Amino acid sequence: MMAEAEETEFSLMSLEDELTCSICLSTFDCPVTIPCGHNFCQDCLLATWKGSYSCPQCRTLFATKPELKKNTVLSTVVETFRVKASKSEGGAASKPEKKKKKDVVRCDTCMEADATHTCLTCMASFCEEHLRPHRENPIFRLHQLTLPVGDLMERICTDHHKLMELFCIPHQRPICTLCLQQVHKGCSFMSPEEQRSKKESDLRDQLVFLDGKLSKNEAVLSQMRTTQNKLKESAIHRKRSVSAGYQQMRDMLTKEEAEALRVIDKEVETGETKIRGLIIKFSENVDNISKAKEEIHCLLGQSQTLAFLQTSFNLPQAVSYEPYTPRINLDSKKVVQSEAFTLTLKNYLMELFKHPVEARIPKLIAEAIKIPSLNTENIPGNKKLGKSIENLLEFGVKDKPRGRPAAAENKETPVTETSDIPAEISSAEKRSELMKYGTVLTFDLRTAHKRIELSENLTKASVSDEHTNYPDCLERFAVCSQVLASKGFSVGRHYWEVRLSSNNFIGVGLAYRSIDRKGPTSRLGRNDKSWCVEWFNVKLSAWHNSSETVLANPNPKRVGVLLDCEEGKATFYNVADRAYPFHSFSFQFAEAVYPAFWIFSSGSYITLCKLQ
């Protein structure tokens, strides 16, 4: 058995040459077999295939890259060989490692001395001794010498076995002069050095490009860090502002609480003072009545008849006062109102806090403008609040003096409306006369602001704080809660009526189709393309081109509009048993005009009436 083992080991060791890769001269590592039958390490073989595919040993050329598969049998034999070799003496030689390529190039003539030059014509490297013929013999004068080249074989064209002195630009690969005349005929080319210079230039350009991108990214990062710091600073400022606001409210509430408690204390003190005075008075009455009783008892105890008869007795004055329990409580007007205000304010805040923060301000404004006492012309104490609310609702439009036309302030501003009703329509008219020109209207869904919901076959427009999911389009009002009718007029006479839910923050008017839909000047009457009568709080005004005329407010529930295109006039009526005109506009038509409506307060609506 031992002899057999030694014989097996010997047979394996004798196969070392057969198990060696002819490229790296080491035992196979992941051996593969190519179609010609030769075996190589996979990495070694792939390293030799650059552009063409041939066997490094027999030079058989393959048209396409052969499919490489691991030779499992040979791989098993190699592994067995390595295991057996590791048990031999020293074990150092049993694990052959890949020979590292040396940087030193040997002379191809003597194979011992280091080469000093490589001849690209002879395709060989020489030491200084064997280079002498190239230096001394004139025949070698035209040969191209260069520093020692270690990868000389890699510069040889596998098809023509000539030096690849050129670089094909379209195919991006080195070629020889014969390649340029055959396969690469007509291709543009340059020397490898020129190609390297061009590639280096391209890489440097890319470096410049990357530097620019890097600088921009670093600048953006710097800006983002600056923005982050500003954000933190802004947050600190906002928090201080919010805290200061809430603290002021707490201070105001504390002051109001102290005042309410003081009112109650004062009321208690007044009641107690009154009760103390009554107690003193009734205590005196009790004393006087008790003394009178004692005197009567003394008289009744008198034994002498004559003396008894001669004694006089009068009832005290206290008996003339009828005793009563005073009605003293804390139900005075101030105390009751203070308590009611506290409860009402608490309930209001609880209701307000149920809404999200973004909905609270509109609700506050909507609630505030419903209070008639906010009329700044009547109550001076409310001027600042009323003005603030009005400014919010005006969308930044500059306020004009109230109660007189804007032309009084600036004579150059044209005012198209008249402050007085023309003589021909100054008296009430019969509806039957106006109904002759009646027209059927519907609202244009494409123009409705997203706060406005249309219903009842597009004849009712309601406004709420919730936005309707209308598709975005250029014709839709984006800032003001407005809507146009679907029909416009440029000739003839036309009459229509609308029913108003309230006479508060509602406008009825006319507008050209070209009216702005996006900016603050898209509000009816705040531009030269629209006219309207508008109820703002308790005030009625006529607006055109940002000029205002304050009118007497008839508080109509139904408003009629007569449009006379021939005369260029629009008249507004308070419709009741008859039609009472309260304003008219006179203007020249530049294009067709459309009935237009503005609705602001949540819950308000306008209905287009069916004329019968």
C-alpha positions, 0 to 999 in steps of 0.5 A: 500500500505504501508503495502504491501511495508513493507511486501515485504521488510520484506520478502526480508530481511528474505531471507538474509541467502538464498542469502549468499555464503556458502564459503565467508559468504557474499551476492552473488557476480556474483552468479553461479549455478553448476550441483548439484544445489548449488550456489556460488560466481564465484570467491569463487568457482574457488578458491576452484577448484585446480586440481579437481572439486567438490561441496564445500557444498555437495562434489559431484565430477565432472569428468570435469570442469563444465561450469559456467554461471551467475544465472541472476535471483538470481543476480537480487534478490541479487541486489534488496536485497542490494537496500532495505537493503541500505534504512534501518536504519544506512545503514551500515549493508545493504551493506555486504562486503566480509569477509576478511580472517584473518591471525589469525587461530582459535582453532578448538576445542574451536573456540575462542582462537588463535591456536598455532599449527596445527596437520597435522595428525589430520588435525586440529588446536589447542590452547595451552590449547587443544594442551595438549593431543598431548604434554602429551599423548604418543598416539599423539607422532607420530603426526606431529605438525607445525605452524598454517596453515590457508589454511589447507583444501587446503592441503587435497586431494579431492579424498582421504581426506588425507594430500597432503604430496608429489609433483608429478613432471610430473603433477606438482601438490601436491598429497597424498600417496594414489594418488601415489599408484593409479592415479600417480603410477610410477610418480616421486615425491618429498616433497613440500619443496624439490620442492620449493627448486628446484623451488627457485633454478631455479628462481635464475638461471633465475635471473642469466640468466636475469642479464647476458642478462641485462648486455649484453643489457646495454653493447650494449646500452653503445657501441651504445651511444659511437658509437653515440658520435663517429658518431657526432664527425666524422660528425663534422670532415667530415663537417670541411673537406668538408667545408675546401675543398669547401673553398679551391675551392672557394679560387682557383676560387677567385684567378683565377677570380682575375687573369682573371680580371687582364688579362682583365684590363692589356689588357684594359690598353695596348689598352688605352695606344696605343690609347692615343699615336695615339690620340697625333700623329693624333692631331699633324697632325691635327694641322700641316695641319690646319697651312698649310691651314692658310698659303695657305689662307694668300698666296691667300690673297697676293695682290702683284703679285711679292711678291706672286710669290716669296713666297714658300710653302711646304706641311707639312709632316703630309699629307704623313700619311694616317689616319686610325682607329686602330683595338683595342679590348679585343679579345686577346688569354689570354682574350678569353681563360679565358672567355671560360674557365669560361664558360666551367667550369661552364657548366661542373660543372652544368652537373656534379651536375646533377648526384648523389654524388656517380656517380660524382667521377667515372665520374670525373675519366672517364672524366679525363682519356680521356684527353691525357695530363694526361700522367704522363710521358710527362707532369710533372705538371700532374704527381700527378693527373695522378698517383692518377687516376691510383691508383684508377683504379689499385684497390690497386695493388702495382704500378710497374715501368713503361717502364721495366719488374718488374723482374728488380726490384725483380729478384726472381719474375718470368716473363713469358712473353717476351718483344720481339716478337719471330722470328718465328712470327716476320713478318706479317701473312696472315689472311687466314692462321690464319682463319684455326683455327678460332673458334666461341665464345660467352660471359659467362653471369654467369661471367659478372660483373654487370657493363657489359651489354651483347647484340647481342646474347652474342657477344657484351660486353658494360660497363656503370656506371649503374649496370645490375640486374644480379643474384648473383653467385660465378662465377661472377666477383664482383670487376673488370668489366670483363667477360670470354668467355663461351668456354675454350681450353686445346688442339689444335690451336684456333684463334679468333678476337675482335673489340675494341671501343677504345684503352683506358682502355681495356684489352684482354687476357686469364684466367684459370676458377679458377681465383679469382672473388672477390678481387683486384687480380681478375684483369686480369694479376694481378695473376698467373692465367691470361695473358692479353695485356692492354691499360691503358690511352695511354700506352699498356702493357703486364701483368702476375702475377702482372708483367708489360712489356710496349709495342709499341702501334699499336692502333689496332681497331681489335685484333686477338689472336692465342692460340697454346695449344701444344706449350703453346703460345698465340700470339696477332695480330693487324689485318688490311690487314694482321695480325701483331703480337705485343706480345706473352706469353709462358706458361705451361698449368695447366688447360683449359684457357678461353678468358678473357676481361676487360673493364673500361671506361663507353661507351666502348665495345668489340665485338666478330667478326664473322670470314669469 
